[in-house]
Amino acid sequence: MKKSGLLLLKVVFSVGILVYIFTRVVHISDLWANLREVSVSYLVAAVAVYLLVQTLSAYRWYLILKPLGIETGFPKILALYYLGMYFNFFLPSAIGGDVFKVYYLHKETGRLSASTATVFLDRDVGMGGLLVAATLVAAYGGTRIPPDNGVLLAPLFALIGVAFIAANLALFYRPSYNLLHRLLRVFRMKRADERVERLFESVNSYRGEWSLAAVTLVISLGVQFGCAFVNILAASAIGFHTQHGWIDYMVFIPAIGLIGMIPLSVNGAGWREASYILLFQSVAVGVDANQAKHQAATLSLLWLGIVIITSLPGGIIYLLRGGRARESGGPGSGADGETRIIGAPLEPSREEEPISTI
């Protein structure tokens, strides 16, 4: 009941923002006029590049599997990654793509904690790459919002980066983990304590894997540049240009991603469109203010369309697999179909041997 209420609140919040944007901020007729003028060649190129970007992300996850001894081939990992993309978009709040990736990888390996750890670390490294790229480019470009005498974005990204590092220390650094462990015990959060302990055991299998950390971080930076380039292609499709070119995209796209993580929307809907308009209209060139906000809103719709199109292969993969999740109980089910929570301990007979902490 509590989860249903939270989902309803998110839906109301997202719909409220979208209704306000498309009734008070922009005009549907102007958006439609922009969409009718879209260059199909640029849009096709953007879709192709984004497919390559997601394949690169899948390869990062594939590399992260290796230290835990998971030898699943890359074609299968790529298929699982696209399954996650599909469910992440079309089931944004009920289950989510990451849970499906954990579920299907667990089905392949029989190792739930290890599967959970790899998906978590893939997200973690991706976030690290996002913050590094955004901070460095924002510092290089001196990006401000608004552009004239506004707030510098580099220090904001750096502050988020400090919080990100502090959160990671709790999982990779034993003294900080022990402190977190004691705090959870004090507040009688037994279930959370058990999950954190298992995650700590799994992620600490990566201690000393500096070459892997470097490679996956470089891949994450490539993913960020790729996402920015996809948006540049989409902007070119409608003849939209900004003051600082690629710098604006390398700063704003990560910023929009971070804003979309605010847990008061359905898959970032509403926040995403508002962020595109607020950020990109401030740096538009060659158009008046009204045209700028409509082009920025159109760019947000094109980005959404690209995400939808590139998520569809996951749905095809799911159909080709015969909807196996339904046949065997689906995510959150054990080997014999009973309902359970992903990340919670399995019965000893179904869980892998505990991973040693170095």
Secondary structure, DSSP 8 states (H G I E B T S, - for coil): -HHHHHHHHHHHHHHHHHHHIIIIIS-HHHHHHHHHT--HHHHHHHHHHHHHHHHHHHHHHHHHHGGGT----HHHHHHHHHHHHHHHHHSTTTT-HHHHHHHHHHHHHS-HHHHHHHHHHHHHHHHHHHHHHHHHHHHHHT-EESTTT-EEHHHHHHHHHHHHHHHHHHHH-HHHHHHHHHHHHHTT-HHHHHHHHHHHHHHGGGTT-HHHHHHHHHHHHHHHHHHHHHHHHHHHHTT--BTTTHHHHHHHHHHHHHHHTSSSSSTTTTHHHHHHHHHHTTSB-SS-HHHHHHHHHHHHHHHHHHHHHHHHHHHHHHHHTT-HHHHTT-TTB-TTS-B--TTS---TTTS-------
